[in-house]
């Protein structure tokens, strides 16, 4: 993943999705990385342009072992938008990321389209306890507190029932730099955002886990008291890392909120740069496939690759007025109708990646039999089995 300098700090980030769509930026919790959003972001795929980054001192971002405040983390976020030439964005943050979001929205209200705060607080005493935790981690590393942390982050039965969901989070936590973690602990201990909540003018959604011992619902209610227009959602069967424990429910609330406050898409994207189309093409078809196609093009087919990258992937797939899931439906149906086996097979897995389920794929192929003919649909069912194997058995 690329790094870029923002507010004097090298931040690791990932930007994906339709080039013309509104940007949603995700800020991670203390002791995780941008990967903590992996269970959630697929729900936004193709509808929004998703920007994830590692908070300073976390993941692959730069560690700055010096005093920092939550306001500095907010300036990192705004600096990232500046560096990527993104004028405005929807901001989503969980825990420390939510604190960063509050500070950013209060300091830079013109840059925040909407604000979603998950499992977070405006004030988390005591400073002494945060300093003690920082000192312990500096001495023994994050592994010294991983068990206690996982207990707070998930409801009691979740880790045993969902080891594949918890294991990556545990790995992110134990892999977090001790100094990077400690600096942010100290910042949380000194933080008091309550006096600036009234400066937040962006539409605000606050989501709390009903079973969260780290930032209980009372802390979410305190935020809403300071932001009178804020909406509050309490998720049942969710502790602190609610985006991991309840990704579908979290996504449903988040998408409903984002869609209500989505700025108009306007007209078609229009002429697009090669780099813009290339990013969309890789995001949909996969980087390896696209790189192979470009490498094999040579001088003869090079102009053709340039054309389809700019036109098909920049102008058409980059047009935010139709989500990528819908575009996948249209593409697959047309390939069935036209008997384009190679292109159909090329687009099956990207369609699943764009949110099309196997059940929906089955329904689509049945419908194509009505309008494109039974032989065409029969062939498409065979092609699907050849690509997906046991997934459609």
Order of alpha helices (4+ residues) and beta strands (2+ residues): beta-beta-beta-alpha-beta-alpha-beta-alpha-beta-alpha-alpha-alpha-alpha-alpha-beta-alpha-beta-alpha-alpha-alpha-alpha-alpha-alpha-alpha-alpha
